Amino acid sequence: PFLFHAYPVTQLFGVFQELSTLFTVLHRLEVPEDTDNYIKRLEKIPFLLQEVRTLMAYQEKEGIIPPRFALEKSLLMLQGFLKSKPTEHLFYTHLLGKADKKQLSLAKTVLEKDVYPAYRALEKTLETLLIKATENHGVWALPDGDAYYAHCLKGHTTTSLTPQEIHDMGYKEVQDIKAQIRILFQKEGLDDPSKNVGELIRDLSKDPRFYYANTEEGRALCLEDFNKILERSRKTLWPLFNMTPKTKVMVERVPITDELGAPGAYYLPPSLDGSRPGIFYANLRDMREMPKYEMETLAVHEAEPGHHFQLSLQNEIDLPTLRKIESGYTAYVEGWALYTEKLAYEENFYSDSFYRIGHLQAELLRAVRLVVDTGIHYKKWSREEAIAYMEKETGIDNKNVVTEIERYFVLPGQACAYKIGQLKILELRKKAKDSLGPLFSIQEFHDAVLKLGAVPIPVLEKGVALYIEETKTLSKKPLR
């Protein structure tokens, strides 16, 4: 019943971002035939965008219109595309040094005659919708909106938790994590009882020692330091695992064309055959949005032993192909990445109190997400209410908060999966420890979780229960 509820064009994801990834990352240019096929793909963009326009026209008739801000920011991205000359556009410049003169000339013609007109037609569609978009609303405002949100929550968390239960869980987690953060501020002599935790974090964020220069040199240094963090992770955290990926991970900057609506960081899994590495993308649009004390927990989450470990191993182990390419069980995938952040915290991986605060602030964000996502889509919070709550509780700067909140509006339920998945993995680890006692091995527990690949939470519970049972059974077998 909700097949057509998802928005095909938003500031965060959709056709613009998918095309950017396709033409700059996924379509490889190794032999002349690859370039010929690249141009053939460019020729098909008008067909794709016409399909998107048809879908949006159908949604409009059904009363499914994105929030106003999503249309406004999507229009800005699209107009940025149209502002550049065809020979300056990313789809053309990506070919330089890889295509001959004839191919470059043909690509320019295709962009001028096919691609740009198709984007202009989509621009008109968005402008028409913008006139009809009267507010920034959660999905409660869509047809059968409450049922749709319950559907989204069940899909992303793979649990039967209600919006109210998730909302209450979020409030409890927020209070617990804030108490831990205040202890660290007290340790550094920076606590001020008159200020809440969000204000303390905001004060910390004003310290210039935690930032790179907002220059290309500063961005290059940031990427270099991310690589150093991952080198240290390989030395100190990899011993906690029997299973480690063969595929490498690279750290790259988010493409400039995608920076406006992109999150602070994200991960692109490797190709199935491992020939293309995994990529950890960092959004470096403004270096004031990338404080150094957040970088260690971010690298652990997005790369190693977070997303890169889990998704690369899913490619490499013996699973059916469909299981390798289907990573849609968000609670498992994001829960694992957030679990590894906590694992690094427990192993004293973070360099000092400030990096530990950075980790706890990131965890606080995930707890706040439980509150604001359900607030927006279940309790009918406004965009401004949600922004104000997140700013107050997390101390994150307004620009980043706005990006986060606007993400939740267009991707209902997804943000709840992180904390719910992490809490479940921690719960299962404790259960295994309590059941097995001296037989418990952290490496074997991680094996039990990772060898499943991405699965719904009930399947994960069964997998860990089987690991506990098999470990007990093996311990009782007599030695020969």
N, C-alpha and C positions, 0 to 999 in steps of 0.2 A: 504493500500500500504506500510505501514511501520511496518508490523507485526514482521519482523526479523531484524530491525535496532538496537534494544537495545542490549548492550553488556552483555552476561551472566556471564562473569568473569571479575572483575575489582579489583583494590586495595581497593575500598570503599564498594562495595556491590556485591552480586551474590552468587554463590553456596557455596563458602567457609564460608562466614559469616552466610548464612542461615542454613547450617549444624551445625555450632557452636552453634547458638541460639536454634536450634531444640533439640540437644542432651544435652545441659546444662541448658536450661530454660524451654522450652515448654513441653518436655517429662518428666512427673513427675514420681518419683519413690517412691511409697507409699506401694505397696504390691508386693510379689514375681512375680506375673504375669506381672507387669509393667516392671520389669527387663528383663523377657523373651522377651517381646515385644520390648524393647530397643535393645536387641541383634538381633532380627529379622529385625529391622530397619537398624542396622549396615550392615546386609547382603545385603540390597537393595542399598547401596551406589554405588557399581559398575554399577548397572543399571542406576542410576541417572547420574553419571559422563559420561557414554557412551552416554546418550542423549545429554549432554552438548557438548561433542566432535563432535557428529553428527551435531548439530546446528552450531557450530563454523566452521566446514568444509563447510557447506552450505553458511554461511556468507562470508567465504573467496572467494568462487567462485563468489559471488555477489559483491565483492569489499568492504565488510564491515569488516574492521580490526581495532581493538582498537588502540588508541595512543600508541606509543612505551613505555612510562613510565608506563602505566597501565599494560602492559604485563610484564615489568621488575619487578614491585612491586608485582604483583600477583604471579610471579615465586618465589620471595623471601618468600612470605607467604607459598606457597605450599612446598617449600624446607624446611622451618622451621617445617612444619608438618612431613615431612619424616625424619628429622634429629633425632627426639626423638624415643626412643624405644617404641614399642606398650604398654608396661606396664607403660610408663611415659607419654603417650599421654592423653590429656584431656578427650577423649571419654572413656578411661579406668579408669583413676583416679576418674572420676565423679561417678563411680560405687562403689568405696571403701566405706565400711561401710554400703552399701545398697544391696550388692549382696553376695551370698554365694560362696564358693570355686569353685563349679562346674560352676556356672554362670561366675565367673571371668575367669576361664580357657577357657570357650567357647568364651567369648568376646576377649580374647587375640588371640585365633586361628582365629577368624573372621577378626580381624585387620590385622594379619600377612598374611593370605591367600587371603583375598578378598579386604579389604579396601586399604591397602598400595599399592598393584599392580594397583588398579584403579587410585589412585592419581599419580602414576608414569606414567601411560599411558597419563593422562591429562597433566603432566609435559612435555612430548614429544610434545604434540599438541601445547602447549604454546611456547616452544622453536622453533618449526617450524614457527609459526606465527611471532615470534619476528624477525626472519631473513627477513621477508617480510614487516615488519612495518618500513617504512622509515622515518617517522616524527611524531611529536606530533601535531595533527591537530584537529580542531573543526569539527562538523558534516557537515559543508559546503563541506567537502571533500568526503562525502559518496554519493552514488547514490541519485539524487534528494535531495541533502543536504539542500538547502534553503527551499524547501517545507517541509522537515522533521522538520527543526527547527521551522518554523511557526506552524506546527502541535504540537510540544512539548510545545511551549509558550501558545498556546490556551488551551491545555490540563491542564497545571499546573496553569495558571492564570485564566482560564475560562472567559477570556475577548477577545476582538478582537484587542487589542493593537498591533501595529506593532513593529518589533525590533527597528526601529529608534525612535519611540515614547517612548519606554521603556528606550532606551539609553539616550535620552534627559532628561527624568524624573529623571533618576539616577544622572546625572550631577547636576541638580538643587538641589536634596535632599542632595547630598554630600556637596555642598556649604553651605546650610542652617544649617546642623548639625555641620559642622566645626565651624561656627560662634558661636553656643551655647557652644561648648567645650572650645573655646578660652576665653569666658567670665568666665567660671569656673576656668581656669588656672589663669586668672587675679585676681579673688577673693582670691585665695590661694597665690598670690604673686609669681607665678611660670611662668608667661608669659614672653616670649622673642620674641619681634617683628621680630627679624632676622630669626626665625625658623618657619617652617610651623607646622600645627597641628599634623601631623604625627610624626614630630621630637619631639614635646613636649610630646606626648604620649610615644614615645620610651624612652625618658629620664626618664619619670615616671616609666616605666617598669624595669628600672635598679635599682630602690630603693629596697634594700633587705628586708625592713620591710613588703613588700607586698607578701612575699612568704613563703611557708612551706618548711621545710627541705626535700630534695630529698631522703627520707628514708621511710621505711614502717611505722614508727611512724608518719612522716609528712603526709603521705597519709591517715592514720587512723584519724588524727586530722582534715584534710580537710573534710572527709566524715562526721565527727561529727559536724563540723561547718555548713555544708550544711543542716543537720537536724535541727540545731538551727534556721537557716534562715527560714526554712519552718514552724517551730513552731511560729515564729513571724508573718509570712504571715497569718497564721490561725487566729491570734488575730486581725490584723490590716486591712487585705484586704478582708477577708471573709464577713464582714458586707456589702460590696458593692454588694453582691449577695443574691438572694432568693434561687437559686438552688445551692446546694453544693453536691459533690459526697459522697456516702457511702463507696466506695472502697478506701483503703489506698494506699499510695505511699511509695516506699522504695528508698533509695539512695545507689547505688552500683558502684563499680569500673568496667570500661570496661574490659572484659576478656583479660588477658595478650596476648593471641593468636591473638586478633583482634586489639590491640592497634596501630600497625604500620599504618594501613590505615584508622582507625576510626576517625570521627570528635571529636572535643573537648568534646561534650556531645550529648546525644540523649535520647529519651524516648521510652520505650516499653509498649504499652497499656496492661491493665489487661485482663484476660480471660473473656469470655462473661458472665460466671456465677459469676464472682467476686471472685472466690476462689483463683486465683493468683493475687496479687496486681499489680498496675502499677509500673514500675521501671524506675527511672531516673539514667542513666548511665553517669558517669564522667570519662573522659580519663585522667588517672594519670600516663601516661608513663614517663612524665618529669614534675616535679612540677614547673619548670620555665614557663611552658605553662599554668599554672592555677593561675594567680595573684588574690589575695584576693578581689581586688576592682571590679572584674568581676563576683564574685560568686553570689551576690544577684540578679542581673538581669538574670543570667543563671538559678538559681533555680526557679525564677518566670516564666520564659519562658518554661522550660522543665517540671516543676511539677505543682506548685500551685500559682496562678490560671490559669496557661497556659495550656499546653498539658494535664496534668492529669485531670484538671477540665473538659475540653471539651470532651476528649475521654472517660473518665469514665462515665460522664453524658450521653453521646451518648449510652453507653451500658445499662444504668439504666432506661432511659426514654422509653416511649411507642413508639417505632419505629419498622418497619419490620426488621427481622434479617439481611437481605441483607444490609440495611442502617447502621446497627451497625458495620458490619465487613468491609464495604467499606468506607475507610477514604482517598480516593485518591484525594479529592478536596483540593489541596495543598494551594491555595490562602486562602481558609477559615481556614484550620487547622493551617497553619503557620502564617497566618495573625492574627488569634486570639491570638496565643502565643506572637507574637510581640506587638499586641495591649495591652496585659496585662503588658508587660514591661513598655510601655508608661503610662498606668494607674497607676502603682506603682510609677513612676516618678512624676506624677501629684499629687499623694497622699503623697508625701514626705516620701516614704517607705525607700529609700536608705539612708544609715547611715550618709554620709557626702559628701563633694564635690568630693572626689576621687571615691566613689561608684557611684555618679551621672555621673562622667566622664566615669566610666566603662560601665554604661548603654548607654550613648551616643556613646561611641566607638562601642558597639555592634550594635546600630542602624545605625551608620555610615557604618559598615561592610555590613549591609543589603542593604544600598543605593549603596555602591560600587559594590555589586553583580549585580545590574541592569546594570551597566556600563560594567563590565568585562564579564558577561555571553553573552551579545549581542556583545561585542567586540570580543570574541573568536569565536562564532558560526555564526555571521553575518558580522562583519567587518574583519574577518580572522586574528585577533591578534595571535601572537605566544604565547606559554606558557611563555616565558621570558618576553614579553611585559606585559602580564596580571599580572605576579608576581610583576614586577617593579611598576606598577600603584597601586596595592593594598598595597604594602609595603609603598610607598610614602604617600598615603592618610590616611591609618589607623594606621600606626606605629606598627602594629602587627609584631612579630618576624618572621623571614624567614621560619622557620620550619612550623609554623602554616599557613602562607600564602601559602606555597607550597601545604600543605594538602587541603586547601580551593580551590585553583585554579585547582588542579588536580581533585577535586570532580566535578567542573563545566564542565570539559571536558567530563566526562563519564556520566553525568546526565543533559543533556541540558535543559535549561528552568526552572528547578525546583527552582533554587536559586532566580529567579525573583519573585516568588510567595509571599515570605514573606512580602516585602515592599508594593507590590501592594495590597495584602490582608489587611494589617494594615491600609494603607491610605484609603481604601474603608470603613472599619469599623469606622474609625474616621470621615470620611465624612458623613456616615449615622447617627452617634451619633449627629453630629452638626445639621443635618437636623431635627432629632427628637427633639432636644432641641429648635431649632428655631420655629418649627411647634407647639410644645406643650407648650412652656413657663413654667408657674408654674405647669403644669400637668406632666412635664417630671420627670421620676424617673430613676436613674441610675440602680437600681436593676431590674426594669421592662424592661429597654432596654437590659440589659444582658440576662434576661429571653427570650426576643424575638429572640436574636441571638442564644443562646445555645439550645433552645428547637427544633430548626430546625435540629440539627445534621449537619455533614459536607455536604455542598451543593455548587453548582456553585454560583458565584457572582451574576448573575441576579436573582436567587432564593432568595438569601439573601436580595437583594434590595426589592423584593416583600414582603418578610417576615417583614421587618422593616416598609414598607409602610402600611401593614395591621395592625401592632401594633399601628402606629400613628393614623390610621383611627378608630380603635376600642377604643382607649383611648379617642379620641374626642367624639365619640358616647356615651360612658358610662358616660362621664362628663355631657352630656345634659339630661340624663334620670332623671326624677323627683324622689326624695326620697319618699318612702312609710312609 
